[in-house]
Amino acid sequence: MPLSDYARRELIALGRRSTVDDAMLEFREAMEWDPGLVIDMEAVAASVRYARGL
């Protein structure tokens, strides 16, 4: 599965979780698990807020 498809699926799922902080924690944990993973956390936060309608 392409990374972009995975990220989109995860953003949608995370956007439906209880808080933006919970979603951000998931991505921080992924980055800790794989130090080579490069994630634009500001873009993730904006996407999660958008998905939640905030």
C-alpha positions as CSV (number, residue, x, y, z in Angstrom):
1,M,0.0,0.0,0.0
2,P,1.5,3.4,-0.9
3,L,2.4,5.6,2.0
4,S,0.0,8.3,0.8
5,D,-3.0,5.9,0.9
6,Y,-2.0,4.6,4.4
7,A,-1.6,8.2,5.7
8,R,-5.0,9.2,4.3
9,R,-6.7,6.2,5.8
10,E,-5.0,6.8,9.2
11,L,-5.9,10.5,9.1
12,I,-9.5,9.7,8.5
13,A,-9.5,7.1,11.3
14,L,-7.6,9.5,13.6
15,G,-9.9,12.4,12.8
16,R,-12.8,10.4,14.1
17,R,-11.1,9.6,17.5
18,S,-11.9,11.5,20.6
19,T,-9.5,14.4,20.4
20,V,-6.9,16.0,18.2
21,D,-4.3,15.3,20.9
22,D,-5.1,11.6,20.7
23,A,-4.6,11.6,17.0
24,M,-1.3,13.5,17.3
25,L,-0.1,11.0,19.9
26,E,-0.6,8.2,17.4
27,F,1.7,9.9,14.9
28,R,4.3,10.7,17.5
29,E,4.4,7.1,18.6
30,A,4.8,6.0,15.0
31,M,7.7,8.3,14.6
32,E,9.3,7.0,17.8
33,W,8.8,3.4,16.6
34,D,10.4,4.2,13.2
35,P,13.0,7.0,13.6
36,G,13.4,7.2,9.8
37,L,9.8,8.1,9.4
38,V,9.4,11.8,8.3
39,I,6.0,13.2,9.2
40,D,5.0,16.9,8.9
41,M,3.2,17.2,12.2
42,E,1.8,20.6,11.5
43,A,0.2,19.1,8.3
44,V,-1.1,16.2,10.3
45,A,-2.6,18.5,12.9
46,A,-4.3,20.6,10.2
47,S,-5.6,17.5,8.5
48,V,-7.0,16.1,11.7
49,R,-8.7,19.4,12.6
50,Y,-10.2,19.5,9.1
51,A,-11.5,15.9,9.3
52,R,-13.1,16.7,12.6
53,G,-14.6,19.9,11.3
54,L,-12.7,22.1,13.7
